[in-house]
Amino acid sequence: SVHPGGIFTPLQRHLPQEEMIALGWLGEDGEPSELARQGFKTPEQGCSTTLWAATAADLAGKPGVYCENADIAAPTDPSSPMARYGGVDAHACSDESAERLWAVSEALLAQA
């Protein structure tokens, strides 16, 4: 799985400014917050992990990994203020969770 990271693009134009302020993306003045300046990427930076994952010899023989920042993601540090924006939670790399998700998805599709 590949996570491009948070990317501040024109897609945010569909959110009310008040919501972006509440999320911490903008300050009260409507300018990007410190959190946004630290946590968001440019579109070019965001696509780099996808390109890396598509071509990286480092991933040969490593199915089921979660990639971010042009590398295999480190486990999430829940004590970090940036935990929401980086790392991977254990359940996302769990073979058992993947099998359960697959089974639930098949069952839901069979009902459709």
C-alpha positions in Angstrom: 0.0 0.0 0.0 1.2 3.5 -0.8 0.4 6.7 1.1 1.3 9.9 -0.7 1.0 11.9 2.5 -1.1 15.0 3.1 -1.0 17.2 0.1 -2.5 20.7 0.2 -4.0 21.1 -3.2 -7.0 23.0 -4.8 -9.1 20.0 -3.7 -9.4 21.8 -0.3 -11.5 24.5 -2.0 -14.5 22.2 -1.4 -14.1 22.5 2.3 -15.3 25.5 4.3 -12.5 27.6 5.7 -13.9 27.1 9.2 -13.5 23.3 8.8 -9.9 23.7 7.7 -9.2 25.9 10.7 -10.9 23.3 13.0 -8.7 20.6 11.4 -5.6 22.7 12.1 -4.7 23.2 8.5 -5.2 26.9 8.5 -4.7 29.5 11.2 -7.5 32.0 12.2 -6.0 34.4 9.6 -6.7 31.9 6.8 -3.0 31.2 6.1 -1.5 27.6 6.3 -0.8 26.7 9.9 2.5 25.5 11.3 1.1 22.0 11.3 0.2 22.3 7.6 3.7 23.7 6.8 5.3 20.7 8.6 2.8 18.0 7.6 1.7 18.8 4.0 3.6 18.0 0.8 3.6 19.4 -2.7 1.9 17.3 -5.4 5.4 16.4 -6.7 6.5 15.2 -3.3 3.3 13.3 -2.8 3.7 11.3 -6.1 7.3 10.4 -5.3 6.3 7.4 -3.1 4.0 5.9 -5.7 6.8 6.2 -8.3 9.3 4.8 -5.9 7.1 1.8 -5.0 6.5 1.0 -8.7 10.2 0.8 -9.4 12.1 0.1 -6.2 14.2 -3.0 -6.1 14.1 -2.7 -2.3 10.5 -4.0 -2.4 11.2 -7.2 -4.2 10.0 -10.1 -2.1 8.3 -7.8 0.4 4.5 -8.1 -0.2 2.1 -6.4 2.1 4.2 -3.5 3.2 3.0 0.1 3.7 5.1 2.7 2.0 5.4 6.5 2.7 8.1 9.0 2.0 9.7 6.8 -0.7 10.4 4.0 1.9 8.7 1.3 3.9 6.9 3.1 6.7 8.0 2.9 10.2 5.5 1.9 12.9 3.3 4.8 14.1 4.6 6.6 17.2 1.3 7.3 19.1 3.1 9.9 21.3 4.1 12.0 18.4 2.0 15.1 17.5 2.4 14.0 13.9 1.2 10.4 14.5 -1.9 11.1 12.4 0.3 12.1 9.5 3.0 9.4 9.4 3.9 5.9 10.2 1.8 2.8 9.9 -0.5 1.2 12.6 0.1 -2.5 13.2 -3.4 -3.5 12.0 -2.5 -2.1 8.5 0.3 -4.7 8.1 -1.5 -7.6 9.7 -2.0 -10.7 7.5 -4.9 -11.7 9.8 -6.6 -8.3 9.3 -6.0 -8.4 5.5 -7.7 -11.9 5.3 -10.6 -10.7 7.4 -11.0 -7.5 5.2 -10.9 -9.7 2.1 -13.6 -12.0 3.5 -15.9 -9.2 4.5 -15.4 -7.5 1.2 -16.3 -10.7 -0.7 -19.4 -11.1 1.5 -20.6 -7.6 0.9 -20.0 -7.9 -2.9 -22.0 -11.1 -2.9 -25.0 -9.2 -1.4 -24.8 -6.4 -3.9 
